[in-house]
């Protein structure tokens, strides 16, 4: 059994314009979990993710904060205790519209390597800054 203590993980801060803090907890290159990539994401107040897609589905669970999700141009208001299933190829974005952190749990299957997932996220922030 793998035990992951969120507050003990260091994580990576993504710079503006997509300011958020990402902690990848489980992945093939993080605790040797081949089946999924599991992460904790904190989107800073009034920030957002880039509008992007993946080659595999993503489960997004909102645990704190309020805002909206945009998926293939359709906006949906989100709040805690909601889950989003984003299919492979769907362009999506999470937008924090409040003064507190928006916290998400995400799961990818099949798994990404942590270094590959973070590399793409950081590249999008560099490109759009």
Beta strands, then each sheet from edge to edge (+ up, - down):
strand 1: 12-14
strand 2: 20-26
strand 3: 37-43
strand 4: 57-64
strand 5: 67-71
strand 6: 74-78
strand 7: 82-86
strand 8: 92-96
strand 9: 102-109
sheet 1: 1+ 2- 3+ 9- 4+ 7-
sheet 2: 6+ 5- 8+
end
